[in-house]
Amino acid sequence: MLLSRNEALDLLRRYIKNERMIAHSLASEAVMRALALRLGRDPEKWAQAGLLHDLDVEITNADPAIHALETARILTGLGIDGDVVDAIRMHNEMATGLERETEFQHALAAGETITGLITATAMVYPDKKVASVKPKSVVKRMKEKAFAASVRREAILECEKIGLTLDEFAALSINAMAEIADEIGL
């Protein structure tokens, strides 16, 4: 089962109070929807994983050893689709120590991670807008050790495991985020 978007947003807001985290979740939802459409997968299922992937970030203090496991427990208790729960559980490899196996798992790891890099890249532009960001800028920033210190580059490179080049993935993600720029404050 999947929640309606309104139910998912209510659930997100029940657990997440930080507006920046909510914006990150909305951006991840948009990127995952775009990825699903590009790959011919279920956009609602993939978008829901993007929206809810960090549901436990505040209650676990983003502890890498347990982050995503509490979300998986909460969503399993609600009867959420098992593929969604598995993708969310696997987006944080530090908690499970397991290798991602499915296209969905690789996509969520890449999709939720690139939103942070695009946001950070936008912040270096005078107008601080996603529309100012170019794919080459994202790729360049990803390769800069200091700039990308808080971004798991390996997770972004998961895009290659679903058949997208890094440039194509960056462009798709920027476009998805630009469509909701007002909602996420960028």
N, C-alpha and C positions, 0 to 999 in steps of 0.2 A: 504494500500500500504506500501511496505517496500522500502527503498533506496537500491541501489547497495552498496556493501561494499566500493567502491571508493567514491561514493557520500556521504556515511555516514562519512568516514574519512575526506573528504573535509569539511563537515559541522562541524565536531568536531574541526578541526584545524582553522576554521573560528572563533569559539567562545573560544577555549582554547589555550592559548599560553604557559602555564607552562608545561614543558616536563614531570615533575613528574605526573601531572594530566593526561596527555595523556597516559603515561605508565599505570597508574591506570585504565583508560578506556579500554585500550587494554587487560589488565589482566582480567578485569571484563567481557569483551567480550569472552575471552577464557573460563573462568569459567562458564559463562552462556551457552555457546555452549556445554560444557561437561555435564552440568546438564541436558540440554534438551535431549541430546543423551542418557544419563543414564535413563531418565524418559520416553523416547519415545515421546518427544514433538518436535516442529518445531525448529531446531537448528539455522536457520537464523533469525527467529523472536526473539528468546531469546537472541541471540548474539547481535543483533542490540540494544536491550534494554540495555544490558551491556555496549556496546560501547558509547551510547548516554546519559546514565542516569545522568551524571554530566555536561551536556552541558551548564547549566547556572551558574555553580559554581563561575566563575570569575565575571560575570556581576551582580550577587546578593551578592557577597562577602561571599558565602556559608551561608547566613543568614538562620538559621534553620526555621524561620517563613515563608519564601517564597521559599527556595531552592527546586527545582524540579517543582514548579508551573510554572515558566517561561519556563523551558524546555518543559513542557506539552503544553503550549501555542504555542511555536515555532513549535513543531512537529505537533500539530493539524492543524496549518496554512499550513503546508506542505502536509497535507492529509495522515499522517503516520497512520498505523494500530491502531485502538482504544485500543486494548489489550496492545500494546507496550506503548502507551501514559499513560494508566491507571497504568501499572506496574511501570513506571518511576515516575508518580505522587505519587504513594503510597510507593515508597522506602524510602521516608523521612516522617515518621509518624508525625514529629513535625510540618510540614507545613499543613497537612490536619486534624490531630486530629482524623482520621478515622482508624478503624481496617482493616487490609488487609483481603481480602476475597478469592482470587484465589491462586491456586498453583503457578502461574506465579508471582504474587505479592510477595508471601513469598520467592520464589526462588531469585528474584532480590534483595530483602532486604538482604538475607543471602549471595548471591553470590558477590555482590559488596562490602560488608563489610569484608568478609574474606580475600579479596585481600590485604587490608591494614595490617591485622594481619600477614599474611604470609610474606609480605614484611618486616615488622618490625622484625619478627622472623629471617628472613634470615640475617638481618643486624647485629645480635649478633654473627653470625658465622664468623670466620676469612676470609673465601673466599667470603662471602657475596653473596652466590648463592642460588637460590630456590632449586636446587638439593640437598643441604645440609639439608634442612628442613624435619623433620619427622612429621607425623600427631600427635604423642604424644607431640611433642614440641609445636605445635600450640595450642593444647588443654590445655597444662600446662600454656602457656603464657596467654591464654584467661582467665584463672582463677586467674592470678596474678593481683590484683587490680591496682597497680601502672603501670605495663607494658601495660595493656589493657585500660588505662584511656581514650584514644582517640578512642577506638573501642566500638561500641554499641554491647555489648555482646548479648543483647536480639535479635538483628537483626541476628546475626550468628546462634542463636538457632532456627531461623525460618526454618532451614534445617530439623528439626524434624517434622515440619508441612507438609513437602513434602515427608516424609517417609525415610529420611536418618539419620543414627546416626551421631553424631558429628565427630567421628573418620573417618567414610566413607566419609563424606562431606569434611573434611580436606584433606584426601588422594586424592580425585577426584580433588579438587581445586589446590593442590600442583602440581599434574601431569599436569593439564591444563596450569598452569603458567610456568612450567618447559619447556613445548613445545615451548614457545615463550620467553624464558629467554633472549636471545640475543636482541630481539626487545624491551624488557622493561628494559634492563640494569641490569638484575639479573641472 
